[in-house]
């Protein structure tokens, strides 16, 4: 039976999100194998939440790529998003927060190692995302997703070889001027939840390019892209 006395405080601490409605959190952890073995209890599995969470995750990641990387075309955004919402990425995140320890599984699924199966872990991550969305709305789930996926977003962009403008600019500047480009934050605008950063890349006092973005990294990338375009022209 699912314990209703377990407030799952350690999991909520790992998530960095306290649920207002813990019923949603518990439902996100229930695997269908538990339902099959405990039909008389009529609990609800996490499959419907998984469906919703997949859509919410795609929206948040898509919005992030659209807003922070204005030079990405549709194909590049699709490529990076696919790397982020795939089972392997979700499984890594699940293991980081020890999600498997909290899954509610049937006895057979538990015996077969279900707490560490990628399919179970990735589905539970999506269900958790949906649970947060239903519990507090889009701003809360956006903050959670971007925090949990931050390292994976940077890695996916780098591995795809996309917008590696800073490295290319550094190579060009070193070859042509024997110097290193420097990045300077020149403006921060907007409220805390919707900041826009403006950064200049310079050699000494000479401004080579300027970029804006919703993160410093995105603004630096755009500044490097503009600088490269000017230098190559």
C-alpha positions in Angstrom: 0.0 0.0 0.0 1.2 3.5 -0.7 2.1 5.2 2.5 0.3 8.5 3.0 2.4 9.3 6.0 5.6 9.5 3.9 5.9 13.2 3.1 8.9 12.5 0.7 10.8 15.4 2.3 14.1 14.2 1.0 12.9 14.0 -2.6 11.3 17.4 -2.3 14.6 18.7 -1.0 16.5 17.2 -3.9 14.1 18.7 -6.3 14.3 22.1 -4.6 10.5 22.3 -4.7 8.0 21.7 -1.8 4.7 20.5 -3.1 1.5 22.2 -2.0 -0.5 19.1 -2.9 1.6 16.1 -2.0 -1.0 13.8 -3.6 0.4 14.9 -7.0 3.9 14.0 -5.9 2.8 10.5 -4.7 0.9 9.9 -7.9 3.9 10.8 -10.0 5.8 7.9 -8.4 3.3 5.1 -8.9 4.3 2.6 -11.7 1.7 0.6 -13.5 3.1 -2.6 -12.1 1.9 -1.6 -8.7 -1.6 -1.1 -10.1 -1.6 -4.5 -11.7 -0.8 -6.2 -8.4 -3.1 -4.0 -6.2 -6.2 -3.4 -8.3 -8.4 -3.5 -5.3 -6.8 -0.4 -3.9 -7.7 1.5 -7.0 -4.6 3.8 -7.0 -3.7 5.8 -10.1 -0.5 5.2 -12.0 1.8 8.0 -13.2 1.1 7.3 -16.9 -1.2 10.2 -17.5 1.2 12.5 -15.7 4.0 11.2 -17.8 2.0 12.1 -21.0 1.5 15.7 -19.7 5.0 16.0 -18.5 6.5 15.1 -21.9 4.5 18.0 -23.4 5.5 20.5 -20.6 9.2 19.5 -20.8 9.2 20.0 -24.6 7.6 23.4 -24.2 10.1 24.6 -21.5 13.1 23.4 -23.5 11.8 24.7 -26.8 11.1 28.1 -25.2 14.7 28.2 -23.7 16.3 27.4 -27.0 14.1 29.9 -28.9 14.8 32.8 -26.5 18.4 32.2 -25.6 19.7 31.2 -29.0 18.2 33.5 -31.6 20.7 32.4 -34.3 19.4 28.8 -34.1 17.2 27.6 -37.0 14.4 25.1 -36.6 16.6 22.2 -37.4 19.2 23.0 -34.9 16.6 23.7 -32.1 15.0 20.3 -32.9 18.4 18.6 -32.7 19.3 20.0 -29.3 15.8 19.5 -27.9 15.8 15.8 -28.9 19.1 15.3 -27.1 17.6 16.9 -23.9 14.2 15.1 -23.8 15.6 11.6 -24.6 15.5 8.7 -22.2 19.2 8.8 -21.4 19.1 12.4 -20.2 16.0 11.9 -18.1 17.5 8.8 -16.6 20.7 10.7 -15.6 18.6 13.4 -13.9 16.5 10.8 -12.1 19.6 9.1 -10.7 21.0 12.4 -9.6 18.0 13.0 -7.4 17.8 9.3 -6.4 14.3 9.1 -7.8 14.4 5.3 -8.1 14.4 5.0 -4.3 10.9 6.5 -4.2 9.2 4.7 -7.0 6.1 2.7 -6.0 6.5 -0.6 -7.9 4.9 -4.0 -8.0 6.8 -6.8 -6.3 7.8 -8.4 -9.6 9.1 -5.1 -11.0 11.0 -4.4 -7.9 12.6 -7.9 -8.0 13.6 -7.4 -11.6 15.6 -4.2 -10.8 12.8 -1.8 -11.7 14.1 1.0 -9.5 17.0 1.5 -11.9 15.4 0.8 -15.2 15.8 3.7 -17.6 12.2 3.4 -18.9 10.8 3.7 -15.3 13.1 6.5 -14.3 12.6 8.6 -17.4 8.9 8.2 -17.2 8.9 9.2 -13.5 10.9 12.4 -14.3 8.2 13.4 -16.9 5.5 12.6 -14.4 7.2 14.8 -11.7 7.4 17.7 -14.2 3.7 17.4 -14.8 3.0 17.2 -11.1 4.9 20.4 -10.5 3.1 22.1 -13.4 -0.3 21.1 -12.0 0.8 22.1 -8.4 2.1 25.6 -9.2 1.9 26.4 -12.9 4.4 27.2 -15.7 6.8 29.6 -13.9 7.5 27.1 -11.2 8.0 24.1 -13.5 10.1 26.3 -15.9 12.5 27.1 -13.0 12.7 23.5 -11.9 13.4 22.2 -15.4 16.0 24.8 -16.3 17.8 24.1 -13.0 17.8 20.3 -13.4 18.7 20.4 -17.0 21.2 23.3 -16.9 24.3 21.1 -17.4 22.6 19.0 -20.0 21.6 22.1 -22.0 25.1 23.4 -22.1 26.4 19.9 -23.1 23.9 19.3 -25.8 24.7 22.7 -27.4 28.4 22.0 -27.3 28.2 18.4 -28.5 26.1 19.4 -31.5 28.9 21.8 -32.5 26.3 24.6 -32.5 27.1 28.2 -31.9 30.7 27.5 -30.7 31.4 31.1 -31.7 33.5 31.9 -28.6 36.1 29.2 -29.3 36.2 30.2 -33.0 36.6 33.9 -32.1 39.4 33.1 -29.6 41.3 31.1 -32.2 40.9 33.9 -34.8 42.0 36.6 -32.4 45.0 34.6 -31.2 46.1 33.9 -34.7 45.7 37.5 -35.9 46.5 39.6 -32.9 48.2 37.3 -30.4 45.6 38.4 -27.8 42.6 37.0 -25.9 39.2 38.5 -26.4 37.5 39.7 -23.2 33.7 39.8 -22.4 32.2 42.7 -20.4 28.7 42.9 -19.0 27.4 46.3 -20.0 23.7 46.2 -19.1 21.1 44.1 -17.2 17.4 44.9 -17.9 14.1 43.6 -16.8 12.7 42.0 -13.6 14.5 39.1 -11.9 12.4 36.4 -13.5 12.8 37.9 -17.0 16.3 39.4 -17.2 18.0 40.5 -20.4 21.8 40.7 -20.4 23.9 42.8 -22.8 27.6 41.9 -23.2 30.4 43.3 -25.3 33.4 41.4 -26.5 36.6 43.5 -26.8 40.3 43.5 -27.6 41.6 46.1 -25.3 39.3 49.0 -25.6 38.0 48.1 -29.1 34.5 46.6 -29.2 34.3 43.7 -31.6 30.7 42.7 -31.1 27.7 43.1 -28.8 25.1 40.5 -27.9 22.0 40.3 -25.8 20.3 37.2 -24.2 18.3 35.9 -21.3 21.5 34.5 -19.8 25.1 35.8 -19.7 26.2 32.7 -21.7 23.7 33.4 -24.4 24.7 37.1 -24.6 28.4 36.2 -24.8 27.6 33.7 -27.6 25.7 36.3 -29.6 28.5 38.9 -29.0 31.1 36.4 -30.3 28.9 35.6 -33.3 28.6 39.2 -34.3 32.4 39.8 -33.7 33.2 36.8 -36.0 30.9 38.0 -38.7 32.5 41.5 -38.7 36.1 40.1 -38.7 35.5 37.6 -41.4 33.8 40.3 -43.6 
